[in-house]
Amino acid sequence: MTRHTILLTGGLGYIGSHTAVALVEAGYQVVILDNLSNSERSVFDALGTLVGPNHLTFIEGDVTDAATLERVFSDHSFFGVVHFAALKSVAESEAQPLAYLETNIGGLLTLLRAMEQAEVFNLVFSSSATVYGDQEIFPIPETAERSAVNTYGFTKLSSEQMLERVGSNDDRWSFGVLRYFNPIGAHESAAIGERPNGIPANLLPYIDRVATGSLPELVVYGDDYPTPDGTGVRDYIHVMDLAEGHVRSLDAIEATGEGHTVNIGTGQGYSVLEVIRAYEAVSGIKIPYRAVQGTLLFI
Ligand SMILES: NC(=O)c1ccc[n+]([C@@H]2O[C@H](COP(=O)([O-])OP(=O)(O)OC[C@H]3O[C@@H](n4cnc5c(N)ncnc54)[C@H](O)[C@@H]3O)[C@@H](O)[C@H]2O)c1
């Protein structure tokens, strides 16, 4: 039995595609809106193969386009929206700040307007551990102070603050704010996975490209951190666990009518070198790497 219909913006991307699988398996009908700026239509075909074509719809379109959103909301009756669509490279956000403000903040605002007009008030939002800025407490509690240390982080922090404003002034809204730590891995079928366009900004797809010979070596940003081996320590979470977190977030909104803000990580950190060694041990492939000065940042 189909439970509800959910709009997934950015649903052909890495986390969105895995969440589409988890939602369909939990009984939801899923409508994906994606402009294919960092994904491919073939992901939709792969999703159909994985969960069957009957529970999924794909619309190519941009979340900053009010007319597109108006049409999507008038064609479907949604219980809620899971909003993944965003630009997510820290380096690019410094080079092109307006593009990041436009897509990440403008897109959210346009979406909220369309939702209000359609009287859809449940939203799960992809936030990030980036909102904790340079916090050195580990594990970081949700109550830790937030700050923006780059333009990408600014867009996530501002989005959270926008949702807080809207929610505190209008109790029709329920916002599930999920602060992701570092998602890795893929669906066990490997039919979908993390396939960014261009040079990957995340560790695992970067290692994959080195392992498969399409990049010569891994560049490790920083090897003098105060960690046991000097490389940055991050909390990695399997993408299917993260996907499941979105199902739980929607369930909680439905059960309580209330929003929530939660970290989604494991509470256990691993260094870049530990990840490289684990990859080498499992694959049997040597990963050449070179450390450079720089900062390993949350996205
Ligand atoms: N991957 C991570 O490590 C990570 C960590 C924390 C937060 N996040 C956030 O999670 C969300 C999803 O991340 P991801 O890793 O799956 O990224 P992704 O780039 O793989 O997926 C984003 C999807 O959104 C689409 N998109 C981008 N701009 C759009 C627009 N204007 N209109 C419609 N579609 C658009 C892209 O084509 C892509 O398919 C993002 O909001 C990201 O900031 C990701």
The ligand as a MOL file (V3000), in Angstrom:
LIG
                    3D

  0  0  0     0  0            999 V3000
M  V30 BEGIN CTAB
M  V30 COUNTS 44 48 0 0 0
M  V30 BEGIN ATOM
M  V30 1 N 27.7000 14.5180 0.3620 0
M  V30 2 C 28.0380 15.0650 1.5080 0
M  V30 3 O 29.0940 14.7750 2.0690 0
M  V30 4 C 27.0950 16.0440 2.1930 0
M  V30 5 C 27.3500 16.3850 3.5350 0
M  V30 6 C 26.4970 17.2880 4.1650 0
M  V30 7 C 25.4040 17.8160 3.4870 0
M  V30 8 N 25.1990 17.4740 2.1810 0 CHG=1
M  V30 9 C 24.0450 18.0670 1.4960 0
M  V30 10 O 23.2020 17.0140 1.0590 0
M  V30 11 C 22.5510 17.3830 -0.1420 0
M  V30 12 C 22.7800 16.3170 -1.1930 0
M  V30 13 O 24.1750 16.1270 -1.3490 0
M  V30 14 P 24.7620 15.0430 -2.3660 0
M  V30 15 O 26.0850 14.6340 -1.8270 0
M  V30 16 O 23.7480 14.0240 -2.6650 0 CHG=-1
M  V30 17 O 25.0120 16.0000 -3.6110 0
M  V30 18 P 24.7930 15.7150 -5.1730 0
M  V30 19 O 25.4450 16.8270 -5.9050 0
M  V30 20 O 25.1820 14.3190 -5.5170 0
M  V30 21 O 23.2040 15.8260 -5.2920 0
M  V30 22 C 22.5500 17.0560 -5.4350 0
M  V30 23 C 21.5630 16.9210 -6.5870 0
M  V30 24 O 20.8760 18.1610 -6.7140 0
M  V30 25 C 20.8140 18.4910 -8.0830 0
M  V30 26 N 20.6980 19.9570 -8.1440 0
M  V30 27 C 21.6620 20.8910 -7.8860 0
M  V30 28 N 21.1690 22.1250 -8.0470 0
M  V30 29 C 19.8640 21.9750 -8.4060 0
M  V30 30 C 18.8200 22.8740 -8.7240 0
M  V30 31 N 19.0320 24.2000 -8.7130 0
M  V30 32 N 17.6030 22.3920 -9.0450 0
M  V30 33 C 17.3860 21.0420 -9.0750 0
M  V30 34 N 18.3480 20.1330 -8.7890 0
M  V30 35 C 19.5660 20.5920 -8.4610 0
M  V30 36 C 22.0680 17.9350 -8.7190 0
M  V30 37 O 21.9220 17.6950 -10.1090 0
M  V30 38 C 22.2490 16.6310 -7.9400 0
M  V30 39 O 21.5810 15.5600 -8.5830 0
M  V30 40 C 23.0990 18.7640 -0.5060 0
M  V30 41 O 22.1860 19.7290 -0.0240 0
M  V30 42 C 24.4060 18.8290 0.2510 0
M  V30 43 O 24.7580 20.1710 0.5450 0
M  V30 44 C 26.0050 16.6020 1.5200 0
M  V30 END ATOM
M  V30 BEGIN BOND
M  V30 1 1 1 2
M  V30 2 2 2 3
M  V30 3 1 2 4
M  V30 4 1 4 5
M  V30 5 2 4 44
M  V30 6 2 5 6
M  V30 7 1 6 7
M  V30 8 2 7 8
M  V30 9 1 8 9
M  V30 10 1 8 44
M  V30 11 1 9 10
M  V30 12 1 9 42
M  V30 13 1 10 11
M  V30 14 1 11 12
M  V30 15 1 11 40
M  V30 16 1 12 13
M  V30 17 1 13 14
M  V30 18 2 14 15
M  V30 19 1 14 16
M  V30 20 1 14 17
M  V30 21 1 17 18
M  V30 22 2 18 19
M  V30 23 1 18 20
M  V30 24 1 18 21
M  V30 25 1 21 22
M  V30 26 1 22 23
M  V30 27 1 23 24
M  V30 28 1 23 38
M  V30 29 1 24 25
M  V30 30 1 25 26
M  V30 31 1 25 36
M  V30 32 1 26 27
M  V30 33 1 26 35
M  V30 34 2 27 28
M  V30 35 1 28 29
M  V30 36 1 29 30
M  V30 37 2 29 35
M  V30 38 1 30 31
M  V30 39 2 30 32
M  V30 40 1 32 33
M  V30 41 2 33 34
M  V30 42 1 34 35
M  V30 43 1 36 37
M  V30 44 1 36 38
M  V30 45 1 38 39
M  V30 46 1 40 41
M  V30 47 1 40 42
M  V30 48 1 42 43
M  V30 END BOND
M  V30 END CTAB
M  END
